[in-house]
């Protein structure tokens, strides 16, 4: 049995080529240490529609391509039976912990700790802290577009900060919080810093053989603010001043916070560090607006759509569950009929019927004015009061990702250009779960 320890930090979609260009500008010494150890590019699916983090992270965890695991929606891993590295490592008699792993089902019999991502309905490790913090984080993340956080969530997060925040990061927390008004990317960085501190504390207490941390602020910031980055290659678009202060550089701020986070792991004396991005992003070349329904259930009631419950997912996506397939089909017809009077564009151009549920995406790409009228319902209605502006799309997914490591894991890294699914084999070889592995 292996007695090795490995920490996998999943910096979701972070462009490490951009990070490398910032290293000398910002003095990112921990990024420099990590990148100088060698970075390899991973590949993934060729169809753009299949370039989604909830698809590629399932590949990384399962060792299967998208076609093989057939998990195409966030949350669909639950009940799928698709194998995951977490239970594979545990089955070898090793201990496993995870904080916010994307689209991951908790099948661990005795997790050191397990806190799901904010969108996937799967049990925590059962501890009081994990349950309370997951509930609070899930509420805060899913209502982030409207800026709403409940009193209960705020209290739970405040208690969590008092319990788990590292003193060395107190000044950074205060700086992010103090400057967050009108700068929502700092709220995302605040949450990632807290998830990291929570992970460090849990890892230090339980010391599992394998521990995973998933961080999403980098992906969020690139999607929304890539045009403000001081990139080596000029971008075709710039963000308007009403959207963000032209002098702000959220990309730089993200990399500075992540540099501090990486430093904590690089200082650990007895654990290898593996960093992976799953996918990456590159600057977008068009102008697309993102909106999210303010109150999904109220919107469906207004349309007279019968449903059991509605589950918000990332940004524009949501899942509607129904009593039966007939109600789902009726709802699909109703939602598919909604289009804007002034340009004929559909409101929901992507609706995936799963029998007794629908996975829906608010796809309208243009700015929604106060006068925007939607037709196709029993009566035309103004949409602006039912949606909240999320962002102007700045970053788009690219099929490659990055992986790098420090310590005993380096001989087992995927080869240059390998599919991201090979991360599973890297982990299996490191923990001596397959032939040709470490002794």
CORHUMO-V443606 format. One record per residue. N is the residue number from 0. RES is the residue in one small letter. D_LAST is the distance of its C-alpha to the last C-alpha in whole Angstrom. Layout:
# CORHUMO-V443606
n | res | d_last
N | RES | D_LAST
N | RES | D_LAST
This chain:
# CORHUMO-V443606
n | res | d_last
0 | x | 9
1 | x | 7
2 | x | 10
3 | x | 10
4 | x | 14
5 | x | 15
6 | x | 19
7 | x | 20
8 | x | 24
9 | x | 26
10 | x | 29
11 | x | 31
12 | x | 32
13 | x | 33
14 | x | 34
15 | x | 31
16 | x | 34
17 | x | 37
18 | x | 34
19 | x | 34
20 | x | 38
21 | x | 38
22 | x | 36
23 | x | 39
24 | x | 41
25 | x | 40
26 | x | 38
27 | x | 35
28 | x | 32
29 | x | 29
30 | x | 30
31 | x | 30
32 | x | 27
33 | x | 25
34 | x | 27
35 | x | 27
36 | x | 23
37 | x | 23
38 | x | 25
39 | x | 24
40 | x | 27
41 | x | 26
42 | x | 29
43 | x | 30
44 | x | 33
45 | x | 36
46 | x | 39
47 | x | 40
48 | x | 41
49 | x | 37
50 | x | 36
51 | x | 35
52 | x | 33
53 | x | 33
54 | x | 32
55 | x | 29
56 | x | 27
57 | x | 27
58 | x | 26
59 | x | 23
60 | x | 22
61 | x | 23
62 | x | 22
63 | x | 25
64 | x | 28
65 | x | 31
66 | x | 33
67 | x | 30
68 | x | 30
69 | x | 34
70 | x | 34
71 | x | 36
72 | x | 38
73 | x | 36
74 | x | 36
75 | x | 36
76 | x | 32
77 | x | 34
78 | x | 34
79 | x | 33
80 | x | 30
81 | x | 28
82 | x | 24
83 | x | 22
84 | x | 19
85 | x | 20
86 | x | 21
87 | x | 18
88 | x | 15
89 | x | 18
90 | x | 18
91 | x | 14
92 | x | 15
93 | x | 15
94 | x | 18
95 | x | 20
96 | x | 23
97 | x | 25
98 | x | 28
99 | x | 30
100 | x | 28
101 | x | 30
102 | x | 31
103 | x | 29
104 | x | 29
105 | x | 28
106 | x | 27
107 | x | 25
108 | x | 26
109 | x | 25
110 | x | 24
111 | x | 24
112 | x | 27
113 | x | 28
114 | x | 31
115 | x | 32
116 | x | 33
117 | x | 37
118 | x | 38
119 | x | 36
120 | x | 37
121 | x | 34
122 | x | 34
123 | x | 32
124 | x | 30
125 | x | 34
126 | x | 34
127 | x | 38
128 | x | 37
129 | x | 34
130 | x | 37
131 | x | 40
132 | x | 38
133 | x | 37
134 | x | 41
135 | x | 42
136 | x | 40
137 | x | 40
138 | x | 44
139 | x | 44
140 | x | 42
141 | x | 44
142 | x | 47
143 | x | 46
144 | x | 49
145 | x | 52
146 | x | 51
147 | x | 51
148 | x | 49
149 | x | 50
150 | x | 51
151 | x | 49
152 | x | 46
153 | x | 47
154 | x | 47
155 | x | 44
156 | x | 42
157 | x | 44
158 | x | 43
159 | x | 39
160 | x | 40
161 | x | 41
162 | x | 38
163 | x | 35
164 | x | 37
165 | x | 35
166 | x | 38
167 | x | 37
168 | x | 38
169 | x | 41
170 | x | 43
171 | x | 41
172 | x | 42
173 | x | 46
174 | x | 46
175 | x | 44
176 | x | 47
177 | x | 50
178 | x | 50
179 | x | 49
180 | x | 52
181 | x | 53
182 | x | 49
183 | x | 47
184 | x | 44
185 | x | 44
186 | x | 44
187 | x | 40
188 | x | 39
189 | x | 40
190 | x | 38
191 | x | 35
192 | x | 35
193 | x | 36
194 | x | 33
195 | x | 30
196 | x | 32
197 | x | 32
198 | x | 28
199 | x | 27
200 | x | 29
201 | x | 27
202 | x | 24
203 | x | 25
204 | x | 27
205 | x | 24
206 | x | 21
207 | x | 19
208 | x | 15
209 | x | 17
210 | x | 20
211 | x | 22
212 | x | 26
213 | x | 28
214 | x | 31
215 | x | 34
216 | x | 37
217 | x | 36
218 | x | 36
219 | x | 40
220 | x | 41
221 | x | 40
222 | x | 42
223 | x | 45
224 | x | 45
225 | x | 44
226 | x | 47
227 | x | 48
228 | x | 45
229 | x | 45
230 | x | 44
231 | x | 44
232 | x | 45
233 | x | 48
234 | x | 48
235 | x | 51
236 | x | 52
237 | x | 53
238 | x | 53
239 | x | 56
240 | x | 57
241 | x | 58
242 | x | 54
243 | x | 53
244 | x | 54
245 | x | 54
246 | x | 52
247 | x | 49
248 | x | 46
249 | x | 44
250 | x | 41
251 | x | 41
252 | x | 41
253 | x | 38
254 | x | 36
255 | x | 37
256 | x | 36
257 | x | 33
258 | x | 32
259 | x | 33
260 | x | 30
261 | x | 27
262 | x | 28
263 | x | 27
264 | x | 24
265 | x | 23
266 | x | 25
267 | x | 22
268 | x | 20
269 | x | 17
270 | x | 16
271 | x | 15
272 | x | 18
273 | x | 19
274 | x | 22
275 | x | 24
276 | x | 28
277 | x | 28
278 | x | 31
279 | x | 33
280 | x | 37
281 | x | 40
282 | x | 43
283 | x | 46
284 | x | 49
285 | x | 51
286 | x | 53
287 | x | 51
288 | x | 52
289 | x | 50
290 | x | 52
291 | x | 51
292 | x | 53
293 | x | 54
294 | x | 54
295 | x | 53
296 | x | 54
297 | x | 58
298 | x | 58
299 | x | 57
300 | x | 60
301 | x | 62
302 | x | 62
303 | x | 62
304 | x | 59
305 | x | 58
306 | x | 54
307 | x | 52
308 | x | 50
309 | x | 49
310 | x | 45
311 | x | 45
312 | x | 42
313 | x | 41
314 | x | 44
315 | x | 47
316 | x | 45
317 | x | 46
318 | x | 46
319 | x | 49
320 | x | 48
321 | x | 51
322 | x | 53
323 | x | 53
324 | x | 53
325 | x | 56
326 | x | 56
327 | x | 53
328 | x | 55
329 | x | 58
330 | x | 56
331 | x | 55
332 | x | 58
333 | x | 59
334 | x | 57
335 | x | 57
336 | x | 61
337 | x | 60
338 | x | 61
339 | x | 63
340 | x | 66
341 | x | 67
342 | x | 64
343 | x | 63
344 | x | 59
345 | x | 57
346 | x | 56
347 | x | 53
348 | x | 52
349 | x | 49
350 | x | 49
351 | x | 46
352 | x | 48
353 | x | 45
354 | x | 48
355 | x | 49
356 | x | 47
357 | x | 48
358 | x | 45
359 | x | 48
360 | x | 48
361 | x | 51
362 | x | 51
363 | x | 54
364 | x | 53
365 | x | 56
366 | x | 58
367 | x | 60
368 | x | 63
369 | x | 65
370 | x | 67
371 | x | 65
372 | x | 66
373 | x | 64
374 | x | 65
375 | x | 65
376 | x | 65
377 | x | 68
378 | x | 69
379 | x | 68
380 | x | 66
381 | x | 65
382 | x | 61
383 | x | 61
384 | x | 61
385 | x | 59
386 | x | 56
387 | x | 54
388 | x | 53
389 | x | 50
390 | x | 49
391 | x | 50
392 | x | 47
393 | x | 46
394 | x | 42
395 | x | 41
396 | x | 38
397 | x | 36
398 | x | 34
399 | x | 31
400 | x | 29
401 | x | 26
402 | x | 23
403 | x | 21
404 | x | 19
405 | x | 18
406 | x | 15
407 | x | 11
408 | x | 12
409 | x | 15
410 | x | 13
411 | x | 12
412 | x | 16
413 | x | 19
414 | x | 21
415 | x | 24
416 | x | 26
417 | x | 24
418 | x | 25
419 | x | 24
420 | x | 23
421 | x | 20
422 | x | 19
423 | x | 18
424 | x | 15
425 | x | 14
426 | x | 14
427 | x | 12
428 | x | 9
429 | x | 9
430 | x | 9
431 | x | 7
432 | x | 10
433 | x | 11
434 | x | 10
435 | x | 9
436 | x | 7
437 | x | 4
438 | x | 0
